[in-house]
Amino acid sequence: MSFDKNKNEVYSILGLVGSFGLTMAGAIAGGYLLGSYLDKKLNTAPWLMLFFIMLGIAGSFIEFFKLIKKLSRDQ
């Protein structure tokens, strides 16, 4: 029984860590796309794109620290 419990915990941790990569890539790609779109509409290239990419990176790190906090609380 305890082996199955440890196995489930490992899978849970791997799922959380794996989803972080997708979250980070999605936030940065979303920032790039939104910034590029707004730059074209408002003729402000490349400033809004850079701003939204930085915002995506900052959001990713916030999610990273939330993940670390959750994993340390579970242990």
C-alpha positions in Angstrom: 0.0 0.0 0.0 2.7 2.5 0.9 4.5 1.9 -2.4 1.4 2.9 -4.3 1.0 6.0 -2.2 4.6 7.0 -2.9 4.1 6.3 -6.6 1.0 8.5 -6.7 2.9 11.3 -4.9 5.7 11.1 -7.5 3.2 11.3 -10.4 1.5 14.2 -8.7 4.8 16.1 -8.4 5.8 15.3 -11.9 2.5 16.6 -13.2 2.9 19.9 -11.3 6.4 20.4 -12.5 5.5 19.5 -16.1 2.6 21.9 -16.1 4.8 24.7 -14.9 6.8 24.5 -18.2 3.6 24.8 -20.2 2.4 27.7 -18.0 5.7 29.6 -18.5 5.8 29.0 -22.2 2.2 30.0 -22.6 2.5 33.2 -20.6 5.6 34.3 -22.5 4.0 33.4 -25.9 0.8 35.1 -25.0 2.7 38.2 -24.0 4.6 38.2 -27.3 1.4 37.8 -29.3 -0.6 40.4 -27.4 2.3 42.9 -27.5 2.9 42.4 -31.2 -0.8 42.8 -32.0 -1.0 46.0 -30.0 2.3 47.3 -31.4 0.9 46.9 -34.9 -2.4 48.6 -34.0 -0.8 51.5 -32.1 2.5 51.8 -34.0 4.6 51.5 -30.9 7.0 48.7 -31.9 8.7 47.0 -30.0 7.7 48.6 -26.6 4.4 46.9 -25.9 5.7 43.5 -27.0 8.7 43.8 -24.6 6.4 45.0 -21.8 4.0 42.1 -22.2 6.8 39.6 -22.5 8.3 40.9 -19.2 4.8 40.7 -17.7 4.5 37.1 -18.8 7.9 36.3 -17.3 7.0 37.9 -14.0 3.7 36.0 -13.9 5.6 32.8 -14.6 7.9 33.4 -11.7 5.0 34.1 -9.4 3.5 30.8 -10.4 6.8 29.1 -9.9 7.0 30.4 -6.3 3.4 29.3 -5.7 4.3 25.8 -6.9 7.4 25.6 -4.7 5.4 26.8 -1.7 2.7 24.1 -2.4 5.3 21.4 -2.9 7.1 22.3 0.4 3.8 22.4 2.3 2.8 19.0 1.0 6.1 17.5 2.1 
